[in-house]
């Protein structure tokens, strides 16, 4: 009986060790993937800065008016909360070309932005520039960006909840660096539209994502432009 009990204990101990090893492998894999993404984003940012030293003009696809509400039906935290990127089946024949970058040092966010008509301009692939958005160079415009906030590799806005009033964000665009300051944070019910409360006399950046630890709300972050300088 002692021999059988020892075997059972050995088997249980072996299973426990295997589960611990498997858990560690998953943790280190996620960290490796995050580190890899950050490294490639830094490389892409350098390439973007080199490409835009001469302030090459990029034609905007459309002009929009200042708006009070926008559609956000495709922003769903559940799509990215299982830790598995939903963009694994991206059509690799389509080139992903950044027109700018969003950088928020406080939460270690540094991610490229594609044009509004790009194949990759979708929250399932990247930070999305919403269709009602302006680009940063429009006076009194509103740059409206959305992304997932779950736990997957495409959850670029998962740490926005750590931001507070007066925190800053940068957008690199057309050879300039636009610096924004956070002035307002508020939650709205997740119903497919978001009301944007901002000063129409100022240039602003609006960030939208699912509310941290909530399945029924979205959080809106309003940032106002405080400076613009050449990216040298």
N, C-alpha and C positions, 0 to 999 in steps of 0.2 A: 504493500500500500504506500510506503514511503517513497518507493521508486516511481510509482505512478504520480504521486503528488509532486515530486521533483520535476518530472517531465512536464506536467501541466504548468508549473511555475516557470519552467524554462521557455515553454511555448509562449506563455503570456508575456514574459519579459522580452522575448524576441520580437513579438508583434508590436509591443510598445516602442521598442527601439526603432523598428522600421517606420512606425507612424511618425516618430519624432524626426527621423532623417528625412522622410517625405515632406513634412511640414517645413523644415529648414530649407529644403531644395526649392519649394514653391516660393518661400519668402525671398530667398536670394535671387531667384529667377525674375521676380517682379522688380526687385531693386536694380538688377542688371538691365532689364528692359527700360526702366526709367532713366538710368544713367546713360544708356545708349541713345535714347531719344534726346536727352539734354545735350549730349556731345554733338549729335548730328544737327540739332537746332542751332548750336553755337557756330558750327561750320557754315551752315546755310546763312546765318546772320552776317558772318564775315563776307561771304560771297555776295550777299545782297548789298552790303555797304560798299564793296569794291565796284559793283556794277552801277551804283547810283551816285558815284562821286561827282559826276558832271550834271547831276540833277536832271536826268532824262525825263521828258514829259510823258506821262501816261494818260491817255484819254479816258475820261470817265464815261461809263456806258449810258448813264442817264442822270437827269436832274430831278430832285425831289423837293417837296415842300416840307416845312416843319410840321410834324404830326403829333397827335396826342395818344394814339394807340396803334399797336402793331400786332400782326398775327405771329403766334409762337407755337403752333400746333405740333411741330416736329421736335420740340425740346422736351424730352422725357427722360428723367434720370434712370428709369428702369432699363432703358436700352443699353446703358453703360455700367450698370451696377454689379454685374456678375464677374468683373475682372477680366473679361475677354473682349478684345477690341472687335467691333463689328465691321471694321474696315479691312479685314483680311482678304476680301475678295475684290479689292480695288482693281480697276482696269489698268494694268501696268503700262498699257500703250499710250495712256494720256499723261503728258508731262505735268508735274506739279510745280508751278512757278509762283513764287511769292512776290507780291507787290509791296509788302511792308511787313512790319513786325509789331507785336504787342509784347511789352516787357513790364513785369511788375516784380521788382526786386524782393519785396517783403515776403512774397509767397513763392519765389524762385520760378516764376512763370516767364518763359521766353519762347514764343511761338509765332511762326510765320502766318501771314494773312494772304489769302488768294483773292482774286477779283470776284465781284458778285456773280458773274456769269461763268465762273470756273466749275468744272465737274466736281472739284473737291470742296466747293463752298457749301458745306453741309455739316451739321453737327455730328453726323456719323463718321466723318472723315477728319474734321478740322474745326477750329474756331470759325463760326459762320458770320459773315457780314450780311445782315438781314436786308431784304429787298428794299425796305423803306429807308435804309441808311444812306447818309452822305459819306463822302470821303473826308479825311482830316483837313484838306486844304480849302474846304468850303467855309466861307465866313458865316458865323452864327449857325453852322451846321450841326448835325447830330450823328456821330459815328455809333452805330448800334451793333454790338457784337453779342453772340450767344454761343454757349457751349454746355456740354454735359457736366454734371457735378457728382457723378457716382464714383465708383472705385476702379473703373476700367482704364485702360491706357489712353483712351480718347477723352477722358474726363478732365479737360484742360482747366475747367473752372471749379474743380473740386475743393480748392482752398480759398475761394473768394470770401467765404464766411469769416476768415481770419482778418479781413481788412476792417479798418475803422476810419472815421471821419479824419480828414487831412492826409491820409495816405495817398501815395502818388503812383501814377502809371505813365508809361511812355509808349508812344507809337512812332516808329520809324517809317517815313513815307516820302517818296520823291526827293530824297536827299535832305530831308529835314527831320528833326526830332521834336515831336509835340509832347509837352509835359502837361498832365492833367492832375487835378487834386480832387479827392473824393469829398463831396459835399452833402450827399443824401443817400440813405439806404432805406428801402421799404419793401414789404412783402405784398404780393397780390395773389388772389385765388387763381389756380391753374385751370383756365377755361378756354385756352386757345388764343387769347388776346392779352396784351399788356398795355396799361396806360402809363405813358411817360410823363413824369412831372419834372419840368426843367425850365430854366430861364431862357426864353426864346431870343433874348438879346445877346446870349453868350454861345460860344462854341463849346460843345459838350461831347463827352464819351459816355455811352450807356452800355453797361454790362448786364446780361440777363442769364440766369441759370436757375435750376431747381433749388428750393430752399433746403438748407442743411437739416437733415433728420426730419424731413416732411415729404409726404407723398401728394399733398394737396395744394401746395403753394409754390410760387416762384419768387425769387428775390431780385430786385432791381437796384443797381448801383449807378448813381449819377455822379460823374466827374466833370469838372469845368477846366477848360484850357487856361493855364497860367503862364506858359511861355512857349516860344517856337524859336528854334535855332538851327543853323546849318549842321548837318551831320558830317563833320570833318575828321 
